[in-house]
Amino acid sequence: MPTTAFFSISTKEEATILILLPVVYHNKILDNILRKTGSLRQNPRM
């Protein structure tokens, strides 16, 4: 993570946003991986 993110924390709202953003982004990546693996299981040729 960039060091500037730590300096920009001034309120609890900003802290929660900085914490939740990577979690949501990581969940989207996991969803994409699960969808790709699921489609690969259904269509092995692809």
N, C-alpha and C positions, 0 to 999 in steps of 0.2 A: 504493500500500500504506500502511496505517496505520503511524505512527511507533512505536506501542507494540510492534509485532511485532519491531522491531529490538532493543528493550530487553529483550525476553523471552528472547532467545537466550543461553543459559548453557552448553549442552552441544552436542556435535556432533550428537546425535540430534535435538535440537530444531531445529537449523539445517537438517538434511536434511529434517525434516518440513515446515518452512516453505517449503523449496524444492520439495519433491515435491507438496505440495497444489495449488498453482496449475497445475502441469504436468498432474496427473491431471484437474483441473477443466477445463483447456483441451482435453484429449483428449476428454472427454465432450462438450464443445460441438462439437468437430470431428466426432465420430461422429454426433451428432444432425443436423448440417448435411448430412453425406454421406448419411444415411438419408433425409432430407427431399428432397434433390436426386435421389436414386435413385428414390424413390417418384414424384416429379414426372415423371421421365423415363419410367417405366413407365406411369403414369396421367396423361397431360397434362391431362385434364379436371379433375383435383383440383389 
